[in-house]
């Protein structure tokens, strides 16, 4: 396990199949909203504000 780079929590979630990390510089894309630094489907209850 030599020379293995440190993997951030966001990248681990993406690898495992979790939700994508987002912020002002990293938008989610069409059909998604950024709620709590996490990309969520636009029709979810997290995106209704």
Secondary structure in CASP SS format (residue, H / E / C, confidence):
PFRMAT SS
TARGET T0000
AUTHOR 0000-0000-0000
METHOD secondary structure of the structure
MODEL  1
X C 1.00
X C 1.00
X C 1.00
X C 1.00
X C 1.00
X C 1.00
X C 1.00
X C 1.00
X H 1.00
X H 1.00
X H 1.00
X H 1.00
X H 1.00
X H 1.00
X H 1.00
X H 1.00
X C 1.00
X C 1.00
X C 1.00
X C 1.00
X E 1.00
X C 1.00
X C 1.00
X C 1.00
X C 1.00
X C 1.00
X C 1.00
X C 1.00
X C 1.00
X C 1.00
X C 1.00
X E 1.00
X E 1.00
X E 1.00
X C 1.00
X C 1.00
X C 1.00
X E 1.00
X E 1.00
X E 1.00
X E 1.00
X C 1.00
X C 1.00
X C 1.00
X H 1.00
X H 1.00
X H 1.00
X C 1.00
X C 1.00
END
